[in-house]
Amino acid sequence: MEKLYLEGTETTPHVLFDPENEKYEITGRSFPEDTGEYFQPIFDWIDNTVPFIQHKIELVMSLEYFNSSSNRMILLILKRLEEHVANGKEVLIQWFYDDEEVLGDGQMYTTLVNLPFELIEVDD
C-alpha cells in the first residue's frame, strides 16, 4: 500500500500515513495559505487507502498550533475516518496537547465525531 508523506514546514504540518509500518501522524503547525489544496492529498489518501487497511489505525495528532481553516480541515479528516469506522474499520485518535487551547480543541472534536480519542498531555 502506498504511504503518504508531506514534509512539515513553518506553516504546514508533517504528515505521515504509512500502512506498512502502521504509523499515522499529523504533527507540527498548520496555517497553510491554501488549506484546501494542502489537505486534499490527505483526503484522497484516506478515501483511496483506508478501505484496504486491515489493522487498527492509531492516528497521532500533535499540533502545537493551527488556524481556523486548518481546524475545519482537521474536522473533515476526522469525519472521513468516522465514515470508515461505520464501515468496520478500527481507528483511535491520540490527541497530544501542551496547552489548554489545544486540549479544548481535542475535547470539541470528541463531541463532533464518533471516534475513540485519547487526550494526552505533553510536558514541555
PyRosetta script that sets phi, psi and omega in degrees:
from pyrosetta import init, pose_from_sequence

init()
pose = pose_from_sequence("MEKLYLEGTETTPHVLFDPENEKYEITGRSFPEDTGEYFQPIFDWIDNTVPFIQHKIELVMSLEYFNSSSNRMILLILKRLEEHVANGKEVLIQWFYDDEEVLGDGQMYTTLVNLPFELIEVDD")
pose.set_psi(1, 144.9)
pose.set_omega(1, -177.4)
pose.set_phi(2, -75.8)
pose.set_psi(2, 138.2)
pose.set_omega(2, 175.7)
pose.set_phi(3, -97.3)
pose.set_psi(3, 158.7)
pose.set_omega(3, 176.1)
pose.set_phi(4, -114.4)
pose.set_psi(4, 126.9)
pose.set_omega(4, 177.8)
pose.set_phi(5, -134.1)
pose.set_psi(5, 122.0)
pose.set_omega(5, 173.5)
pose.set_phi(6, -123.0)
pose.set_psi(6, 116.4)
pose.set_omega(6, -178.6)
pose.set_phi(7, -69.1)
pose.set_psi(7, 134.4)
pose.set_omega(7, 179.2)
pose.set_phi(8, -70.8)
pose.set_psi(8, 148.9)
pose.set_omega(8, 175.2)
pose.set_phi(9, -129.3)
pose.set_psi(9, -170.5)
pose.set_omega(9, 176.4)
pose.set_phi(10, -63.1)
pose.set_psi(10, -27.7)
pose.set_omega(10, -174.6)
pose.set_phi(11, -117.9)
pose.set_psi(11, -4.8)
pose.set_omega(11, -179.3)
pose.set_phi(12, -129.3)
pose.set_psi(12, 146.4)
pose.set_omega(12, -178.0)
pose.set_phi(13, -77.3)
pose.set_psi(13, 157.6)
pose.set_omega(13, 169.4)
pose.set_phi(14, -76.6)
pose.set_psi(14, 129.1)
pose.set_omega(14, 178.9)
pose.set_phi(15, -126.9)
pose.set_psi(15, 127.4)
pose.set_omega(15, 174.3)
pose.set_phi(16, -136.3)
pose.set_psi(16, 116.9)
pose.set_omega(16, 172.5)
pose.set_phi(17, -120.6)
pose.set_psi(17, 103.1)
pose.set_omega(17, -171.5)
pose.set_phi(18, -125.9)
pose.set_psi(18, 90.8)
pose.set_omega(18, -177.7)
pose.set_phi(19, -62.1)
pose.set_psi(19, -34.8)
pose.set_omega(19, -178.0)
pose.set_phi(20, -60.2)
pose.set_psi(20, -39.5)
pose.set_omega(20, 179.8)
pose.set_phi(21, -100.9)
pose.set_psi(21, 6.1)
pose.set_omega(21, 179.6)
pose.set_phi(22, 52.5)
pose.set_psi(22, 47.5)
pose.set_omega(22, -178.4)
pose.set_phi(23, -124.5)
pose.set_psi(23, 124.4)
pose.set_omega(23, -177.2)
pose.set_phi(24, -137.1)
pose.set_psi(24, 121.5)
pose.set_omega(24, -177.8)
pose.set_phi(25, -154.1)
pose.set_psi(25, 145.3)
pose.set_omega(25, 170.8)
pose.set_phi(26, -131.1)
pose.set_psi(26, 115.3)
pose.set_omega(26, -173.0)
pose.set_phi(27, -137.7)
pose.set_psi(27, 156.6)
pose.set_omega(27, 173.8)
pose.set_phi(28, 108.6)
pose.set_psi(28, -138.3)
pose.set_omega(28, -177.2)
pose.set_phi(29, -121.4)
pose.set_psi(29, 147.4)
pose.set_omega(29, -177.4)
pose.set_phi(30, -139.1)
pose.set_psi(30, 103.8)
pose.set_omega(30, 169.2)
pose.set_phi(31, -151.4)
pose.set_psi(31, 58.6)
pose.set_omega(31, -179.5)
pose.set_phi(32, -65.9)
pose.set_psi(32, 156.2)
pose.set_omega(32, 179.9)
pose.set_phi(33, -62.6)
pose.set_psi(33, -41.6)
pose.set_omega(33, 179.3)
pose.set_phi(34, -123.5)
pose.set_psi(34, 93.5)
pose.set_omega(34, -175.5)
pose.set_phi(35, -63.6)
pose.set_psi(35, -38.5)
pose.set_omega(35, -179.8)
pose.set_phi(36, -59.2)
pose.set_psi(36, -46.1)
pose.set_omega(36, 179.7)
pose.set_phi(37, -65.3)
pose.set_psi(37, -42.7)
pose.set_omega(37, -177.9)
pose.set_phi(38, -65.1)
pose.set_psi(38, -44.5)
pose.set_omega(38, -173.4)
pose.set_phi(39, -83.2)
pose.set_psi(39, -14.3)
pose.set_omega(39, -177.0)
pose.set_phi(40, -55.9)
pose.set_psi(40, -42.9)
pose.set_omega(40, 177.6)
pose.set_phi(41, -61.2)
pose.set_psi(41, -29.6)
pose.set_omega(41, 177.9)
pose.set_phi(42, -68.8)
pose.set_psi(42, -47.1)
pose.set_omega(42, 178.0)
pose.set_phi(43, -59.8)
pose.set_psi(43, -45.1)
pose.set_omega(43, -179.3)
pose.set_phi(44, -61.5)
pose.set_psi(44, -43.2)
pose.set_omega(44, -179.5)
pose.set_phi(45, -62.4)
pose.set_psi(45, -46.5)
pose.set_omega(45, 179.5)
pose.set_phi(46, -58.9)
pose.set_psi(46, -48.1)
pose.set_omega(46, -177.7)
pose.set_phi(47, -63.2)
pose.set_psi(47, -38.4)
pose.set_omega(47, -172.5)
pose.set_phi(48, -93.5)
pose.set_psi(48, -19.5)
pose.set_omega(48, -173.1)
pose.set_phi(49, -113.3)
pose.set_psi(49, -40.3)
pose.set_omega(49, -175.7)
pose.set_phi(50, -55.6)
pose.set_psi(50, -37.2)
pose.set_omega(50, 179.7)
pose.set_phi(51, -58.4)
pose.set_psi(51, -21.3)
pose.set_omega(51, -176.4)
pose.set_phi(52, -100.6)
pose.set_psi(52, -3.6)
pose.set_omega(52, 179.9)
pose.set_phi(53, -78.6)
pose.set_psi(53, 132.5)
pose.set_omega(53, -176.0)
pose.set_phi(54, -103.0)
pose.set_psi(54, -5.4)
pose.set_omega(54, -178.3)
pose.set_phi(55, -110.3)
pose.set_psi(55, 169.4)
pose.set_omega(55, 176.3)
pose.set_phi(56, -68.1)
pose.set_psi(56, 136.3)
pose.set_omega(56, 177.0)
pose.set_phi(57, -98.3)
pose.set_psi(57, 116.9)
pose.set_omega(57, 175.4)
pose.set_phi(58, -108.9)
pose.set_psi(58, 102.5)
pose.set_omega(58, -175.9)
pose.set_phi(59, -91.8)
pose.set_psi(59, 116.5)
pose.set_omega(59, 175.5)
pose.set_phi(60, -85.0)
pose.set_psi(60, 119.6)
pose.set_omega(60, 175.9)
pose.set_phi(61, -114.8)
pose.set_psi(61, 108.5)
pose.set_omega(61, -178.5)
pose.set_phi(62, -132.2)
pose.set_psi(62, 80.3)
pose.set_omega(62, -176.8)
pose.set_phi(63, -108.2)
pose.set_psi(63, 120.0)
pose.set_omega(63, -179.3)
pose.set_phi(64, -78.8)
pose.set_psi(64, -25.5)
pose.set_omega(64, 176.9)
pose.set_phi(65, -157.4)
pose.set_psi(65, 140.9)
pose.set_omega(65, 170.5)
pose.set_phi(66, -151.7)
pose.set_psi(66, 143.7)
pose.set_omega(66, -177.6)
pose.set_phi(67, -83.7)
pose.set_psi(67, 178.6)
pose.set_omega(67, -174.1)
pose.set_phi(68, -65.6)
pose.set_psi(68, -34.9)
pose.set_omega(68, 179.1)
pose.set_phi(69, -72.0)
pose.set_psi(69, -33.8)
pose.set_omega(69, 173.8)
pose.set_phi(70, -67.6)
pose.set_psi(70, -36.2)
pose.set_omega(70, 177.4)
pose.set_phi(71, -55.2)
pose.set_psi(71, -45.6)
pose.set_omega(71, 178.9)
pose.set_phi(72, -63.1)
pose.set_psi(72, -41.2)
pose.set_omega(72, -179.9)
pose.set_phi(73, -66.9)
pose.set_psi(73, -38.0)
pose.set_omega(73, 176.9)
pose.set_phi(74, -61.7)
pose.set_psi(74, -43.4)
pose.set_omega(74, 177.7)
pose.set_phi(75, -60.5)
pose.set_psi(75, -40.8)
pose.set_omega(75, 179.1)
pose.set_phi(76, -65.3)
pose.set_psi(76, -37.5)
pose.set_omega(76, 174.6)
pose.set_phi(77, -59.7)
pose.set_psi(77, -48.4)
pose.set_omega(77, -178.5)
pose.set_phi(78, -63.8)
pose.set_psi(78, -39.2)
pose.set_omega(78, 177.7)
pose.set_phi(79, -62.8)
pose.set_psi(79, -40.9)
pose.set_omega(79, 178.3)
pose.set_phi(80, -64.4)
pose.set_psi(80, -42.2)
pose.set_omega(80, 177.4)
pose.set_phi(81, -64.5)
pose.set_psi(81, -37.2)
pose.set_omega(81, 177.9)
pose.set_phi(82, -59.5)
pose.set_psi(82, -39.8)
pose.set_omega(82, 177.6)
pose.set_phi(83, -60.9)
pose.set_psi(83, -38.9)
pose.set_omega(83, 179.9)
pose.set_phi(84, -71.1)
pose.set_psi(84, -34.3)
pose.set_omega(84, 175.8)
pose.set_phi(85, -64.1)
pose.set_psi(85, -40.0)
pose.set_omega(85, 177.4)
pose.set_phi(86, -61.3)
pose.set_psi(86, -24.7)
pose.set_omega(86, 178.7)
pose.set_phi(87, -97.0)
pose.set_psi(87, 14.3)
pose.set_omega(87, 172.4)
pose.set_phi(88, 105.1)
pose.set_psi(88, -3.8)
pose.set_omega(88, 178.4)
pose.set_phi(89, -77.5)
pose.set_psi(89, 153.1)
pose.set_omega(89, 177.9)
pose.set_phi(90, -107.5)
pose.set_psi(90, 122.8)
pose.set_omega(90, -176.8)
pose.set_phi(91, -134.1)
pose.set_psi(91, 139.6)
pose.set_omega(91, 172.9)
pose.set_phi(92, -130.2)
pose.set_psi(92, 132.4)
pose.set_omega(92, 176.1)
pose.set_phi(93, -100.7)
pose.set_psi(93, 122.8)
pose.set_omega(93, 174.6)
pose.set_phi(94, -103.9)
pose.set_psi(94, 103.3)
pose.set_omega(94, -174.3)
pose.set_phi(95, -97.4)
pose.set_psi(95, 107.1)
pose.set_omega(95, 179.8)
pose.set_phi(96, -92.4)
pose.set_psi(96, 137.8)
pose.set_omega(96, -179.2)
pose.set_phi(97, -142.2)
pose.set_psi(97, 151.2)
pose.set_omega(97, 175.9)
pose.set_phi(98, -128.6)
pose.set_psi(98, 4.8)
pose.set_omega(98, 174.0)
pose.set_phi(99, -148.6)
pose.set_psi(99, 167.8)
pose.set_omega(99, -174.7)
pose.set_phi(100, -64.9)
pose.set_psi(100, -32.9)
pose.set_omega(100, -178.3)
pose.set_phi(101, -66.4)
pose.set_psi(101, -46.1)
pose.set_omega(101, 179.7)
pose.set_phi(102, -68.4)
pose.set_psi(102, -36.6)
pose.set_omega(102, 174.4)
pose.set_phi(103, -60.3)
pose.set_psi(103, -46.4)
pose.set_omega(103, 180.0)
pose.set_phi(104, -59.6)
pose.set_psi(104, -39.3)
pose.set_omega(104, 177.1)
pose.set_phi(105, -63.1)
pose.set_psi(105, -45.0)
pose.set_omega(105, 178.3)
pose.set_phi(106, -60.5)
pose.set_psi(106, -43.0)
pose.set_omega(106, 178.5)
pose.set_phi(107, -63.1)
pose.set_psi(107, -38.7)
pose.set_omega(107, 178.6)
pose.set_phi(108, -61.9)
pose.set_psi(108, -45.7)
pose.set_omega(108, -179.7)
pose.set_phi(109, -60.4)
pose.set_psi(109, -35.2)
pose.set_omega(109, -179.5)
pose.set_phi(110, -63.0)
pose.set_psi(110, -24.0)
pose.set_omega(110, 179.0)
pose.set_phi(111, -89.4)
pose.set_psi(111, -15.3)
pose.set_omega(111, -175.0)
pose.set_phi(112, -98.4)
pose.set_psi(112, -21.0)
pose.set_omega(112, -180.0)
pose.set_phi(113, -131.5)
pose.set_psi(113, 151.9)
pose.set_omega(113, 179.2)
pose.set_phi(114, -96.6)
pose.set_psi(114, 73.8)
pose.set_omega(114, 178.0)
pose.set_phi(115, -133.3)
pose.set_psi(115, 146.2)
pose.set_omega(115, 173.7)
pose.set_phi(116, -72.1)
pose.set_psi(116, 134.1)
pose.set_omega(116, -179.7)
pose.set_phi(117, -122.7)
pose.set_psi(117, 143.5)
pose.set_omega(117, 164.1)
pose.set_phi(118, -115.1)
pose.set_psi(118, 120.3)
pose.set_omega(118, 175.5)
pose.set_phi(119, -96.3)
pose.set_psi(119, 116.9)
pose.set_omega(119, -169.4)
pose.set_phi(120, -122.0)
pose.set_psi(120, 117.5)
pose.set_omega(120, 179.4)
pose.set_phi(121, -78.0)
pose.set_psi(121, 136.8)
pose.set_omega(121, 179.0)
pose.set_phi(122, -108.7)
pose.set_psi(122, 130.5)
pose.set_omega(122, 175.4)
pose.set_phi(123, -81.3)
pose.set_psi(123, 135.9)
pose.set_omega(123, 178.9)
pose.set_phi(124, -71.8)
pose.dump_pdb("model.pdb")
